[in-house]
């Protein structure tokens, strides 16, 4: 299968290269609003899974697994293109998904072959996007296939050939596609009717393409073909030069706090109840803390409560040190509470059998090292976990998503092990530490709409002696610079700040401000910290934590407290999307806490809420391992009582 995907990548890259080379040839050609036509293509079909029960009267002695074949595709189509950059299309036609399975050897030492001509009536709506408004376009959308043919031909050397139909074939399959194409006008420029030849390549992943109600036969398809389209041409218009509303761009500077606060924090760390496994191995990864039987006798969860990292910004190392003791925490809790029973649910894309092996590995550790009775631990295997990161139809960053789904979920109904107040997590671990918010010591520069209006900008800071420091170039709406790096050896200073930007049309824009800085004094305050963890791509996990936030966190907010709520995401997805997602997460936790504290009559409570997205300097964790990415999907809540 690996060679198939390598060939697929070559086809897509070469096709994309051809399209891009010619992308500007007719970029200014006006497109019809409505187009109609036909298309024809070859489907390169790649089979995967298991096929053995062909119908109610024929179960072959040796299962078939992989295969391939080329079958025709043909459709009638309609397109609606209201602008030069986007449009919608609909294809309805015949979709051949047949092929030949790789040959097998029956128990009689006889070669056996299986061919199929499975086909569908396909309905494929799609959204088209033309970068820059040219003739090169991208498209993506769902595919709905209604089965037309389901016949097969089975041959075995020592028995008659069998021509019949598969049983239990799904009448309807719903999947997806993504592809590229290029419109080549072939009619005269002055003609009112525009004819277009449009070569295209599309990719149909296996998601949703399970052919039958039984077994696991799925099909991945690469389609290459040509569409012929015609429509009534619109007169080409001379594009007006876009006017960038630079007057809407605003610039502001926020000075750091006068006092650098170091918090002595009692931190309640959520305990992620997942054990992740490395690809290609069913052994526990070496990054987990694994004990011998003698060491397990002396292990106490309280050992993890004291700070293990001396620096103030080492939250990641502290929390991961606790998390990597997950199996030891579970073993110690089960040994101290013999009534606890757990289920270990292993998941692997390779199949339930490997998932069960993952779960068995965890069980063996608990029974052999902590002497937990095997009867207290149930195991099962799955292809996907209960809350998977990889979603049907997804095509982006699958390697990272699948690493997060290759795991064992620890499940229990015991309140000695699991939280009683929502979230579906294990009971947290309390540790004592110190922490400083690095943003408290930074100058924050905000250039509103910089990403929309500017190519880049620089910052020039001039002190009272005329010394100039330059920083940049930058592109984001918000940047921060440590006050110490600006002050240098000075204790204080007033700085003129000039933001010089280049617009996307090549013109320049300048904005000015001032900022007063002084060396910060350090003060130690005491506080409490709590965290909420979110499932992949979700902003509504705080709803499941509503009881936890309302009954556990909110009562600790006192009159005059400051509550800071920072939302984060992992690196999966675009930065812009993650910025919005982290903000939604933080705001939802804010609403729950504010409503609860208001109902309880708390006064003068100040909330500071910020979504920091995937921003690496301030993210709690790295993103190298799945557990780090899971812990980055978080909202961190700090409660600082009035001093």
C-alpha positions in Angstrom: 0.0 0.0 0.0 3.0 2.3 0.7 4.0 2.1 -3.0 0.5 3.0 -4.0 0.6 6.2 -2.0 4.0 7.1 -3.3 2.7 6.8 -6.8 -0.3 8.8 -5.9 1.8 11.6 -4.5 3.9 11.7 -7.7 0.7 11.9 -9.9 -0.7 14.7 -7.8 2.6 16.7 -7.6 3.2 16.4 -11.3 -0.4 17.4 -12.2 -0.3 20.3 -9.8 3.0 21.4 -11.4 1.6 21.4 -14.9 -1.4 23.4 -13.7 0.7 26.0 -11.9 3.1 26.4 -14.9 0.1 27.4 -17.1 -2.0 29.1 -14.4 -1.4 32.6 -15.7 -1.9 31.8 -19.4 -5.5 32.9 -19.4 -5.9 34.3 -16.0 -7.8 37.3 -17.2 -10.3 35.3 -19.2 -13.8 36.0 -18.0 -15.8 33.0 -16.8 -19.5 32.2 -17.5 -21.8 32.4 -14.5 -23.4 29.1 -15.5 -21.7 26.2 -17.3 -22.9 22.7 -18.4 -21.2 19.7 -19.8 -19.9 16.2 -19.5 -16.8 14.6 -18.0 -15.0 11.3 -18.4 -12.2 9.8 -16.3 -10.4 6.8 -15.2 -10.8 5.7 -11.6 -7.7 4.1 -10.1 -9.2 2.0 -7.3 -7.1 0.6 -4.4 -8.7 -2.1 -2.2 -8.0 -2.6 1.5 -9.6 -4.6 4.3 -10.9 -8.2 4.4 -13.2 -10.0 1.9 -14.1 -13.7 2.5 -17.8 -14.1 2.8 -18.8 -13.4 -0.8 -22.5 -14.1 -0.4 -24.8 -16.4 1.6 -23.8 -19.5 -0.3 -20.1 -18.9 -0.8 -17.4 -18.4 1.8 -14.0 -18.7 0.2 -11.4 -20.7 2.2 -8.8 -17.9 2.0 -9.6 -14.2 2.6 -8.7 -11.5 0.1 -7.2 -8.3 1.4 -5.7 -5.8 -1.0 -6.3 -5.2 -4.7 -6.5 -2.6 -7.4 -8.1 -1.8 -10.7 -9.0 0.9 -13.3 -12.6 1.5 -14.1 -14.5 4.3 -16.0 -16.2 7.3 -14.6 -18.6 9.5 -16.6 -21.0 12.3 -15.6 -23.1 15.2 -16.7 -22.2 18.4 -14.8 -23.4 21.8 -14.0 -21.4 24.7 -12.5 -22.4 28.0 -11.0 -19.6 30.6 -10.7 -20.8 33.9 -9.2 -17.2 35.3 -8.9 -13.8 34.6 -10.4 -12.6 33.0 -7.2 -15.2 30.6 -6.1 -18.2 28.6 -7.3 -20.1 25.4 -6.9 -20.4 22.3 -9.1 -22.5 19.2 -9.4 -21.6 15.9 -11.1 -24.1 13.1 -11.6 -23.1 10.0 -13.4 -21.6 6.4 -13.5 -18.8 5.6 -11.1 -16.9 2.4 -11.6 -15.2 1.2 -8.4 -14.2 -2.4 -9.5 -10.9 -4.1 -9.8 -9.0 -7.3 -9.1 -7.9 -8.5 -5.6 -4.4 -9.7 -5.2 -4.3 -13.4 -5.7 -4.2 -15.9 -2.8 -3.5 -19.5 -2.3 -6.4 -21.7 -1.1 -5.7 -24.6 1.4 -5.6 -27.1 -1.4 -2.5 -25.2 -2.6 -4.6 -23.8 -5.5 -4.3 -20.3 -6.8 -7.5 -18.3 -6.3 -8.6 -14.9 -7.8 -11.4 -12.5 -7.2 -12.6 -9.8 -9.5 -15.5 -7.3 -9.0 -17.3 -4.8 -11.1 -19.0 -2.9 -8.2 -20.3 0.4 -9.5 -22.5 3.3 -8.4 -24.7 6.1 -9.5 -22.8 9.0 -8.0 -23.9 12.4 -7.0 -21.0 14.7 -6.3 -21.6 18.4 -5.2 -18.4 20.3 -4.7 -17.1 23.8 -3.8 -14.6 25.3 -6.2 -11.9 27.8 -5.3 -9.7 29.6 -7.8 -6.7 31.2 -6.1 -6.2 34.7 -7.6 -9.2 34.3 -9.8 -7.3 32.4 -12.5 -8.2 29.2 -14.4 -6.4 26.9 -11.9 -8.9 25.7 -9.3 -9.2 23.5 -6.2 -12.4 21.6 -5.4 -13.7 19.5 -2.5 -17.0 18.1 -1.5 -19.0 15.0 -0.5 -19.8 12.0 -2.7 -23.1 10.0 -2.4 -23.0 6.7 -4.3 -26.0 4.5 -4.9 -25.1 1.0 -5.8 -25.7 -0.2 -9.4 -23.6 -3.3 -9.7 -22.3 -5.8 -7.2 -21.2 -8.8 -9.2 -18.0 -10.7 -8.8 -16.1 -13.5 -10.5 -14.2 -16.0 -8.3 -11.8 -18.5 -9.8 -10.0 -21.4 -8.1 -7.9 -23.9 -9.9 -9.7 -27.0 -8.7 -13.3 -25.9 -8.8 -15.7 -24.3 -11.3 -15.6 -20.5 -11.7 -18.3 -18.6 -9.8 -20.1 -15.6 -11.3 -22.5 -14.1 -8.8 -23.3 -11.0 -6.7 -22.0 -9.9 -3.4 -24.4 -10.0 -0.5 -24.8 -7.3 2.2 -23.7 -4.6 -0.2 -24.5 -1.1 1.1 -27.1 0.5 -1.0 -25.7 4.0 -0.3 -22.2 5.1 0.6 -21.3 8.7 1.7 -17.7 9.7 1.3 -15.7 12.7 0.2 -13.2 14.0 -2.5 -10.7 16.7 -3.0 -8.9 17.6 -6.2 -7.4 20.1 -8.6 -8.2 21.2 -12.1 -7.5 23.7 -14.9 -9.9 25.4 -17.3 -8.5 25.7 -20.8 -10.7 27.9 -23.1 -10.9 26.6 -26.6 -13.4 29.0 -28.1 -12.5 32.4 -29.7 -12.2 35.2 -27.1 -14.9 37.3 -28.9 -17.4 34.4 -28.9 -20.5 34.7 -26.8 -20.4 30.9 -26.1 -17.4 29.7 -24.2 -16.2 26.2 -24.6 -13.7 24.9 -22.0 -11.6 21.7 -21.7 -10.8 21.1 -18.0 -8.4 18.3 -17.1 -8.6 17.3 -13.4 -7.3 15.0 -10.8 -9.2 14.1 -7.6 -8.5 11.9 -4.6 -11.2 9.9 -2.8 -9.9 8.6 0.6 -11.3 5.4 2.1 -13.4 7.2 4.7 -17.0 6.2 4.3 -16.2 3.8 1.4 -16.9 0.5 3.2 -18.6 -1.4 0.4 -20.5 -3.9 2.5 -22.4 -4.1 5.7 -20.1 -6.9 6.8 -16.4 -7.3 6.7 -14.1 -4.3 6.1 -13.6 -3.9 2.4 -12.9 -0.2 1.6 -11.8 1.6 -1.5 -9.4 4.5 -2.0 -9.7 6.1 -5.5 -7.5 8.4 -7.6 -9.5 9.8 -10.5 -7.9 11.5 -13.5 -10.0 12.8 -16.4 -11.3 15.7 -18.5 -14.5 17.7 -18.4 -16.0 19.5 -21.4 -18.0 22.5 -20.5 -19.8 25.3 -22.3 -21.6 28.5 -21.1 -22.5 32.0 -22.1 -19.5 34.2 -21.6 -19.6 37.4 -19.7 -17.7 40.5 -21.0 -14.4 40.9 -19.3 -14.2 43.8 -16.9 -11.1 45.7 -16.1 -10.3 45.0 -12.5 -10.2 48.1 -10.4 -7.1 48.5 -8.2 -8.3 47.6 -4.7 -8.2 50.4 -2.2 -6.8 49.2 1.1 -8.6 51.1 3.9 -5.3 51.8 5.8 -7.2 54.5 7.7 -8.8 51.7 9.6 -5.5 50.4 10.9 -4.8 51.3 14.5 -1.7 51.0 16.6 -1.4 50.7 20.4 1.3 49.9 22.9 0.8 48.2 26.3 3.5 48.7 28.9 4.4 45.8 31.2 3.2 45.7 34.8 5.3 47.8 37.2 5.6 44.8 39.5 6.6 41.3 38.4 4.5 38.9 40.3 5.8 35.4 41.1 2.9 33.2 42.1 3.3 30.5 44.7 0.7 28.3 43.2 -1.2 25.3 44.5 -1.9 23.7 41.1 -4.6 21.1 40.5 -3.5 19.2 37.4 -6.0 17.2 35.4 -4.8 13.7 34.9 -5.2 12.6 31.3 -6.5 9.1 31.4 -4.8 8.0 28.1 -1.7 6.0 27.5 -0.2 6.6 24.1 1.7 4.1 22.1 4.4 4.6 19.4 3.7 3.5 15.9 4.9 0.0 15.2 5.3 -1.1 18.8 3.0 -2.6 21.4 5.5 -1.9 24.2 5.0 1.0 26.7 7.0 4.0 25.4 10.2 4.7 27.3 9.0 8.2 28.2 6.6 6.8 30.7 7.9 6.2 34.3 8.0 2.4 34.7 8.8 0.9 38.1 10.1 -2.4 39.3 8.0 -4.4 41.8 10.3 -3.3 44.7 10.0 0.4 43.6 6.2 0.1 43.3 6.0 -0.9 47.0 7.4 2.5 48.0 5.6 4.6 45.4 3.3 7.2 46.8 1.2 9.7 44.8 2.3 12.4 47.3 5.8 12.2 46.0 4.6 14.0 42.9 3.1 17.0 44.8 6.4 18.9 45.3 7.9 21.1 42.6 10.4 19.2 40.4 11.6 22.1 38.3 13.4 25.1 39.7 12.6 27.7 37.0 9.4 29.7 37.2 8.1 28.8 33.7 8.6 25.0 33.8 4.9 24.1 34.0 5.3 21.7 31.1 8.0 19.6 32.7 6.2 19.5 36.0 2.9 18.4 34.6 4.4 15.8 32.2 6.4 14.4 35.1 3.1 13.8 36.9 1.4 12.5 33.7 4.2 10.0 32.9 3.6 8.4 36.3 0.0 7.7 35.2 0.2 3.9 35.4 1.9 4.2 38.8 -0.9 6.5 40.1 -3.5 4.1 38.8 -1.7 1.1 40.3 -1.3 2.8 43.7 -5.0 3.9 43.8 -6.2 0.5 42.9 -4.0 -1.2 45.5 -5.3 1.3 48.2 -8.9 0.8 47.1 -9.4 -2.9 46.1 -13.0 -2.3 45.1 -11.9 -0.3 42.0 -12.4 -1.9 38.7 -11.2 -0.5 35.4 -11.6 -1.2 31.6 -8.7 -0.7 29.3 -9.9 0.2 25.8 -7.1 0.0 23.3 -7.4 1.7 19.9 -5.3 1.3 16.7 -5.9 2.1 13.1 -4.2 -1.2 12.4 -7.3 -2.8 13.9 -9.0 -4.0 17.1 -6.4 -6.8 17.6 -3.5 -4.4 18.0 -5.7 -2.1 20.1 -6.3 -5.1 22.4 -2.6 -5.8 22.6 -2.0 -2.2 23.7 -4.6 -2.7 26.5 -3.1 -6.0 27.5 0.4 -4.4 27.8 -1.0 -1.9 30.3 -2.9 -4.6 32.2 0.3 -6.8 32.4 2.2 -3.8 34.0 -0.5 -3.2 36.6 -0.8 -6.9 37.5 2.9 -7.7 37.5 4.3 -4.6 39.1 1.4 -3.6 41.5 -0.1 -7.0 42.1 -3.6 -5.8 40.9 -5.9 -8.9 40.5 -6.4 -9.6 36.8 -10.1 -9.9 37.5 -10.3 -6.2 38.3 -9.1 -5.2 34.8 -11.1 -5.7 31.6 -9.6 -5.1 28.2 -11.0 -4.6 24.7 -9.7 -3.5 21.3 -11.1 -0.9 18.8 -10.1 0.7 15.6 -10.8 4.2 16.9 -11.1 5.4 20.5 -14.5 6.6 21.9 -13.5 10.3 21.3 -11.3 10.1 18.2 -9.2 13.0 16.9 -9.4 11.8 13.2 -12.8 12.6 11.8 -14.5 11.0 8.7 -13.5 12.8 5.5 -10.5 14.6 7.2 -7.4 14.9 5.0 -5.1 17.3 6.8 -2.4 16.5 9.4 -3.6 12.9 9.6 -0.2 11.6 11.0 -0.6 13.8 14.1 -4.3 13.0 14.6 -3.7 9.3 14.2 -0.9 9.4 16.8 -3.4 10.8 19.3 -5.9 8.0 18.5 -3.2 5.2 19.0 -3.8 4.8 22.7 -5.4 3.0 25.7 -8.3 4.8 27.5 -8.5 4.0 31.2 -12.2 3.9 32.1 -13.9 3.3 35.5 -17.1 4.1 37.4 -15.3 4.4 40.7 -15.1 7.9 42.3 -11.9 6.8 44.0 -10.3 6.9 40.5 -12.4 9.3 38.4 -13.7 12.8 38.9 -17.2 13.0 40.4 -17.9 16.5 39.0 -17.7 16.2 35.2 -15.1 16.1 32.6 -14.7 12.3 32.3 -11.1 12.6 33.6 -9.3 10.9 36.4 -9.1 12.5 39.8 -6.4 15.2 39.5 -3.1 15.5 41.3 -2.2 18.5 43.5 1.3 20.0 43.3 2.8 23.1 44.8 5.0 25.3 42.6 6.0 28.8 41.6 5.0 30.5 38.3 5.4 33.8 36.6 3.4 35.0 33.6 6.0 36.1 31.1 3.5 38.5 29.5 3.6 40.6 32.7 7.2 41.6 31.8 6.7 42.2 28.1 5.7 45.3 26.1 2.8 44.3 23.9 2.4 46.0 20.5 -1.0 45.7 18.7 -1.4 46.6 15.0 -5.1 46.0 14.4 -5.8 44.3 11.0 -2.1 43.9 10.2 -2.6 40.5 8.7 -5.3 41.8 6.3 -3.7 45.2 5.4 0.1 44.9 5.6 2.8 42.7 4.1 4.9 43.4 7.2 5.9 46.1 9.6 8.9 47.1 11.8 9.0 48.9 15.2 11.5 51.6 16.0 11.9 52.6 19.7 13.8 55.9 20.4 14.8 56.8 24.0 15.3 60.3 25.4 19.0 60.4 24.3 18.1 59.7 20.7 19.2 56.0 20.7 17.1 53.9 18.3 16.4 50.2 18.6 14.7 48.5 15.7 12.6 45.2 15.8 11.0 43.2 13.1 9.8 42.7 10.5 6.5 41.4 11.9 3.3 40.2 10.3 0.9 39.3 13.2 -1.6 41.7 14.7 0.1 41.4 18.1 3.8 41.1 19.1 5.6 41.3 22.4 9.1 42.3 23.4 10.6 41.8 26.8 11.0 45.1 28.6 14.5 44.0 29.8 15.8 43.8 26.3 14.6 47.3 25.6 15.8 48.9 28.8 19.2 47.2 28.7 21.2 48.6 31.6 18.8 51.5 32.2 16.5 51.5 35.2 13.7 53.4 33.4 13.0 55.4 30.2 10.4 57.0 28.0 10.4 55.7 24.4 8.9 57.0 21.2 7.5 54.1 19.2 7.2 54.3 15.5 5.4 51.5 13.5 6.4 51.6 9.9 4.4 49.2 7.7 4.3 48.3 4.0 0.7 47.8 2.6 -0.1 44.9 0.3 -0.1 47.5 -2.5 3.4 48.5 -1.8 2.7 51.8 -0.1 4.0 52.7 3.4 2.0 53.7 6.5 3.4 55.1 9.7 1.8 55.2 13.2 3.3 56.5 16.4 2.9 56.0 20.2 4.9 56.3 23.4 5.7 53.9 26.2 7.2 54.4 29.7 9.3 51.6 31.1 11.0 50.9 34.4 12.8 48.0 36.0 10.2 45.7 37.7 10.2 44.8 41.3 9.4 41.2 42.2 6.6 40.3 44.6 5.4 36.9 45.6 1.7 36.2 45.8 -0.1 33.0 46.6 -2.8 31.6 44.3 -4.6 28.6 43.0 -4.5 27.1 39.5 -6.9 24.8 37.7 -7.1 23.5 34.2 -9.8 22.2 31.8 -8.9 19.9 28.9 -10.7 19.8 25.6 -11.2 17.2 23.0 -9.7 17.8 19.5 -11.3 20.8 17.7 -13.9 21.3 20.4 -14.8 24.5 22.2 -17.7 23.1 24.2 -15.8 20.8 26.6 -16.4 23.4 29.4 -20.0 22.3 29.3 -19.0 18.9 30.6 -16.9 20.6 33.2 -19.7 23.0 34.2 -20.2 21.1 37.5 -16.5 21.1 38.2 -16.1 24.8 37.5 -19.3 25.7 39.4 -18.8 23.4 42.5 -15.0 23.2 42.9 -13.4 26.2 41.3 -15.9 29.1 41.7 -16.3 28.7 45.5 -12.5 29.5 45.8 -13.0 32.9 44.3 -13.1 35.4 47.1 -14.1 39.1 47.1 -11.6 41.2 45.3 -9.9 38.3 43.6 -8.3 38.4 40.2 -9.1 35.5 37.9 -7.0 35.1 34.8 -8.3 32.6 32.2 -5.9 31.7 29.3 -7.1 29.5 26.4 -4.7 27.4 24.3 -4.7 24.9 21.4 -2.2 22.5 19.9 -0.6 23.1 16.5 -3.0 21.1 14.4 -5.0 23.4 12.1 -4.4 27.0 10.9 -3.1 29.6 13.3 -6.1 31.9 12.6 -8.5 29.1 13.4 -6.7 28.2 16.6 -6.6 31.8 17.8 -10.4 31.9 17.5 -10.8 28.4 19.1 -8.7 29.2 22.1 -10.6 32.5 22.6 -13.9 30.6 22.6 -12.6 28.1 25.1 -11.4 30.8 27.5 -14.6 32.8 27.1 -16.8 29.8 27.9 -14.9 29.0 31.1 -15.2 32.7 31.9 -19.0 32.8 31.6 -19.4 29.7 33.8 -17.2 31.1 36.6 -18.5 34.6 36.4 -22.1 33.4 36.6 -21.3 31.1 39.5 -19.4 33.8 41.5 -22.2 36.3 40.9 -24.9 33.9 42.1 -22.8 33.4 45.3 -22.6 37.1 46.0 -18.9 37.6 45.3 -17.9 41.2 44.8 -15.1 43.1 43.0 -13.9 40.1 41.2 -11.8 41.0 38.1 -11.6 38.6 35.2 -8.8 38.7 32.6 -9.5 36.4 29.7 -7.3 35.8 26.7 -7.0 33.3 23.9 -3.4 32.6 23.0 -4.0 29.9 20.3 -1.0 27.7 19.4 1.5 30.5 20.1 4.7 28.6 20.9 6.4 31.1 23.3 3.4 31.0 25.7 2.0 27.5 25.0 2.1 25.3 28.1 3.7 22.4 26.3 5.7 21.4 23.2 3.9 19.6 20.4 6.2 16.7 19.8 4.2 13.9 21.5 0.4 13.3 21.4 0.1 13.8 25.2 1.7 17.3 24.8 -0.8 18.2 22.1 -3.7 16.9 24.3 -2.5 19.0 27.3 -2.2 22.1 25.0 -5.9 21.8 24.3 -6.6 23.6 27.6 -7.9 26.5 29.5 -5.7 27.5 32.5 -7.4 29.3 35.4 -5.4 31.3 38.0 -7.2 32.6 41.1 -5.2 35.3 42.9 -6.8 36.5 46.2 -6.7 40.1 47.1 -3.4 40.7 49.0 
